[in-house]
Amino acid sequence: MHQPGRMTAALSMAGSGGRRARQLATVLPVLGVLLASLLASVGETLHSRLLEVGEANWPNYFELRLAERVEKPACDPSPDMARMVDEAMARQSSGDVGTFGDVFGDGPDRASVRASVEKQVANCRASWETYRTVQSRNTWPVQLFAAIEVGLSQAVVLVTNNRRTMLCLLLLLCAATATFRRQHIALRPVLSTRDDRVATVAQALANGLLTVSAWLYREQELAQAAAGMPLAHLYLHDLWVAGFGGLTAISVCQLIRSPVGAPAGGHWTRSLLCIPLYSIMCLTASAQFAAYGFYHGIAVYLNMMAELSSLFLNLGLYVWVGMLLGRSRLPHRVFDLVRPLELPPRLLGVLVLALTALPTAYTGASGIFILAAGMTLYQEMRRAGTSEPMALAITAISGSMGTMLRPCLLVVIVATLNSAVTTDELFGAGARVLILTLTVFAVVVTWLGGREPIRIAPARRCLPAMARALGRLLPYVAIFAAVMLLWEWGLGRGLDEFSAPAMLPVIMLLILGYERLAGGGDDGVKPAPVRHQMVSATDEATTLIGALLMLMALSVSMGGLIERSGVLDLFPMGGSIWVSIALLMGCLVVIGMIMDPYGAVLLVNSTLAPLAITQGIDPLHFWTMTILAFEMGYLTPPVALNHLLTRQVVGMPTSWESLHGTFWQRHFRIIVPVIVMGITLAIVTFTPLLHDGWHGWLFQRVAVAG
């Protein structure tokens, strides 16, 4: 009687094992690239620190570390001096001047020859003394330390020299996973078989064009190499061709096999909105490049993207950190500290946005933060009683709070490209813009909230609960502090935009390990082992990284297309500064809609920034407005990337008002962020032109000594 059940269980276990094997086949290569990226972020600093430790413990460690490679001197330290002098004199007399010809001229001088021979012998004895000293001090602790240090040095060199390859592999592996799972970023999710067909056809065409472009660029580069032109990284062309060819094959196979469970039918107009954004960009850019005869244009800009490989690899680490964060209790512990205050949703939203500014500053881009922590933020807002539209709105706008705070990498890039502004000036303006944005948000949500009173729980009720929550939060604070102190003591650097990609994964893994040892949480469920959580977090991050990197890769091509088209050269010169700055603001918002922040900064720096300076706009004013306009673009339809990323991690709205309410209710999650960022952008753009006092407060210049 139980035989069928046993058979079913066996088949279920076999199927589960097969899924597990497929998951590991995808996860392990990506995890390897992420760990190698982590090594690249910290390896050079760690190796320098090891050299300092070696020199401090063993004088002349730079010689000891290579003791095995030091050859025994071939000279005789105790020679017959008279014989050596006689031989040198004989060579001089016979015309074989050897080493001494330029010294003694035509007549041999025995005293000078002897002095030179004595010097050679002294050098020989010094060489022997150094050799014996090195060998005598080459003990097993030195050998062990040197093996670790030299091995780390070789690993760091190998990784840092192959960052381009790592980025190529990360993009292609993750993009293949996102394609296979049908989870690329689009304006509308796939809901029917027609939606899937339209989206898949577009992906197949886009991936095919990427393959052709990569192949044509490869042939051109090989021809130039054959002609004698020195070129590097030629092997990357083979990876691009093979990778995009694989993506094309996946899309073609998906055309043959529709997704299981998708309903039939669908509307053609809505189906077009299901085309992934990267496919739209690829098809558009390919058509325009073909019109210029620049058929391999997309591949050219993909290789230009590799110039910033470390930035995009760090993006992968940040997304991975976010997935690890979502598996920890840390966000719940932070909200447990706030929840006893019983803040109304609008006031809680202001507090949450203020708290999210710092993590956004370390990730350097709003989209990365939403992918990394959007789900956790949304869930905690809903647990606190916030409505679904307001929680979605706060999640979407949360990534725009700290994009100008220290140590945001985007600001560092702007200051690096422009000598007219400094990081201190931009960070100072960013802090004031954050205060302004939070104020505008508070005013807007208060206005929308009507006359609802703002109440906070009495101290006698909230303080004991907050004290208990603080006690549960202290171990997490201790882990943060311990890692930061260890980093400071061991590597001599604190938490900044360069160390964060390496420190944060270590902190999150230690937190997961602590929670595993601490046992069950409030729900009594013991967390899974850390290795299992690493695998599941990497599996989830793989899809998100693939979707985001493909979008960023094609946005770089779109930026190149805009630059080559000369559209920005049509910008009107002269005239009213009010008209000029309004047109600049509009252009920057549009650029923010279609490009990632790093590529957008490079484009604006070479095109719009010189025009703004020519029009008499303060560079600090312009770049503050630029970054804020980008954030406005990420929140503005029809693209509204931050909302698309929110949907990517949270899912589609399910509440009644979001599906069947009025226009205001159905689009509340989009309208509120646009109003808040629009008002803030308008204030930052125009009011500094109205009053010098406001300009001086918002854009305080830093005096340079000397």
Stockholm file with secondary structure:
# STOCKHOLM 1.0

chainA/1-706         MHQPGRMTAALSMAGSGGRRARQLATVLPVLGVLLASLLASVGETLHSRLLEVGEANWPNYFELRLAERVEKPACDPSPDMARMVDEAMARQSSGDVGTFGDVFGDGPDRASVRASVEKQVANCRASWETYRTVQSRNTWPVQLFAAIEVGLSQAVVLVTNNRRTMLCLLLLLCAATATFRRQHIALRPVLSTRDDRVATVAQALANGLLTVSAWLYREQELAQAAAGMPLAHLYLHDLWVAGFGGLTAISVCQLIRSPVGAPAGGHWTRSLLCIPLYSIMCLTASAQFAAYGFYHGIAVYLNMMAELSSLFLNLGLYVWVGMLLGRSRLPHRVFDLVRPLELPPRLLGVLVLALTALPTAYTGASGIFILAAGMTLYQEMRRAGTSEPMALAITAISGSMGTMLRPCLLVVIVATLNSAVTTDELFGAGARVLILTLTVFAVVVTWLGGREPIRIAPARRCLPAMARALGRLLPYVAIFAAVMLLWEWGLGRGLDEFSAPAMLPVIMLLILGYERLAGGGDDGVKPAPVRHQMVSATDEATTLIGALLMLMALSVSMGGLIERSGVLDLFPMGGSIWVSIALLMGCLVVIGMIMDPYGAVLLVNSTLAPLAITQGIDPLHFWTMTILAFEMGYLTPPVALNHLLTRQVVGMPTSWESLHGTFWQRHFRIIVPVIVMGITLAIVTFTPLLHDGWHGWLFQRVAVAG
#=GR chainA/1-706 SS CCHHHHHHHHHHHHHHHHHHHHHHHHHHHHHHHHHHHHHHHHHHHHHHHHHHHHHHHSTTHHHHTTGGGCCCCCSCSSCCHHHHHHHHHHHHHTTCCGGGHHHHTTSCCHHHHHHHHHHHHHHHHHHHHHHHHHHHHCCHHHHHHHHHHHHHHHHHHHHHTTHHHHHHHHHHHHHHHHHHTTCCCBSSCCCSHHHHHHHHHHHHHHHHHHHHHHHHHHHHHHHHHHTTCCCSCTHHHHHHHHHHHHHHHHHHHHHHSCCTTCCSCCCHHHHHTTSBHHHHHHHHHHHHHHHTTCTTHHHHHHHHHGGGHHHHHHHHHHHHHHHHHHTSSHHHHHHHHHGGGCCCHHHHHHHHHHHHHHHHHHHCSHHHHHHHHHHHHHHHHHHTTCCHHHHHHHHHHHTTSSTTSTTCHHHHHHHHHCTTSCHHHHHHHHHHHHHHHHHHHHHHHHHHTTTCCCCCCCHHHHHHHHHHHHHHHHHHHHHHHHHHHHHHHHHSCCSSTTTHHHHHHHHHHHHHHHHHHHCCCTTCCCCCCHHHHHHHHHHHHHHHHHHHHHHHHHHHHHHHHHHHHTGGGGSCCSSCHHHHHHHHHHHHHHHHHHSCHHHHHHHHHHTHHHHHHHTTCCHHHHHHHHHHHHHHHHHSTTTCHHHHHHHHHHCSCCSHHHHHSCHHHHTHHHHHHHHHHHHHHHHHHHHHHHCHHHHHHHTCCCCCCC
#=GC SS_cons         CCHHHHHHHHHHHHHHHHHHHHHHHHHHHHHHHHHHHHHHHHHHHHHHHHHHHHHHHSTTHHHHTTGGGCCCCCSCSSCCHHHHHHHHHHHHHTTCCGGGHHHHTTSCCHHHHHHHHHHHHHHHHHHHHHHHHHHHHCCHHHHHHHHHHHHHHHHHHHHHTTHHHHHHHHHHHHHHHHHHTTCCCBSSCCCSHHHHHHHHHHHHHHHHHHHHHHHHHHHHHHHHHHTTCCCSCTHHHHHHHHHHHHHHHHHHHHHHSCCTTCCSCCCHHHHHTTSBHHHHHHHHHHHHHHHTTCTTHHHHHHHHHGGGHHHHHHHHHHHHHHHHHHTSSHHHHHHHHHGGGCCCHHHHHHHHHHHHHHHHHHHCSHHHHHHHHHHHHHHHHHHTTCCHHHHHHHHHHHTTSSTTSTTCHHHHHHHHHCTTSCHHHHHHHHHHHHHHHHHHHHHHHHHHTTTCCCCCCCHHHHHHHHHHHHHHHHHHHHHHHHHHHHHHHHHSCCSSTTTHHHHHHHHHHHHHHHHHHHCCCTTCCCCCCHHHHHHHHHHHHHHHHHHHHHHHHHHHHHHHHHHHHTGGGGSCCSSCHHHHHHHHHHHHHHHHHHSCHHHHHHHHHHTHHHHHHHTTCCHHHHHHHHHHHHHHHHHSTTTCHHHHHHHHHHCSCCSHHHHHSCHHHHTHHHHHHHHHHHHHHHHHHHHHHHCHHHHHHHTCCCCCCC
//
